[in-house]
Amino acid sequence: MVPGLDEPSERVAALKPRFSRTVFWAIIATGCAWPLLLVVAALPLVAFAVLAQGLYESSAGEEATVFIPRRTGVIVAGCGSLVALCWIQVVAWSEYFTSSSGSLGIAIALGLPPLVALVVMPILYALGWLLGEGLAASKEQ
């Protein structure tokens, strides 16, 4: 036995109860905050709705070359995201009922909607906007 090396110092010994108490309360706080985090995960969808309304209002009096691409972009992004979110839920629930590791699928499904909203919606909006540009160009001719 080496004196000073085998025994924790007084500072380390004093930190152990405080650290375990901190970990205990952090776990409880995480458990209580988890439902709130899931609600916050819906905020990208709310932001998309607000932006869509703003796009409609700002381009309502504009000519078709401005309004049609914006409208088509919003419709494609909204419908495509809805399909993607439904597909995620169907896959997660089917894995839950058919697999032995079903809880993992549900955990992934709870985390994916914000990712879908933040990544897929802008891509789908851009694709819809391009489609709308083509529609507006065909209406001009």
Buried (B, 14 or more C-beta within 10 A) or exposed (E): EEEEEEEEEEEEEEEEEEEEEEEEEEEEEEEEEEEEEEEEBEEBBEEBEEBBEEBEEEBEEEEBBBBBBBBBBBBBBBEBBEEBBEEBBEBBBEBBEEEEEBEEBBEEBBEBBBEBBEEBBEEBBEBBBBBBBEBBEEEEE
